[in-house]
């Protein structure tokens, strides 16, 4: 995925509209499809604290023509491969219960129904993922912060229930649980968000430099150890 490519709420809607239009052309029967946006794309369309994402993670339920439509939009707008993808299904944050907790967003061309993930379940997914370099942690705080500002705070019990519904008796990863504890103890969402977001950006930059210095070394099994080593060096 190109680091120069960024999705915003506005261009994401443009791409989804074009995708739906092309899908309808390709699949001339009763063209119906459902795309559930999750992750950063779901944050984009629901909240204001985040203005971009590097791709759109999704659950796609459609005829095979959808793949061709996705490629058409990629070529028309010079987007990278994977601008809309289902790769997250291979990650620990995926749950087969996500479709059941999705909510409507928009319908394009009267054929492609776009859905997103309700707030507490989106937080649960970010808790399970807990990546220190992908804005998972700051997204959690950002969501809590916006709901607090609008007078619709999300309770800790609501999040715990959502997490259990998606992941059963699996524990919340330690780094995510500590963040959540700190957030609910202080309720100082604005400052926590700024601090965590800054740390995530620094971590991401560190990993980019590490990849340049040590190509083909970084992987999912060692990434957290490398991050912790870098933190100790900074101290």
Secondary structure, 3 states (H helix, E strand, C coil): CCCCCCECHHHHHHHHHHHHHHHHHHCCCCCCEEEEEEHHHHHHHHCCCCCCECCEEEEEECCCHHHHHHHHHHHHCCCCCCCEECHHHHCCCCCCCCHHHEEEEEEECCCEEEEEECHHHHHHHHHHHCCCCCCHHHHHHHHHHHHHHCCCCCCHHHHHHHHHHHHCCCCCCHHHHHHHHHHHHHCCHHHHHHHHHHHHHHHHHHHHHHHHHCCCCCCCCCHHHHHHHHHHHHC
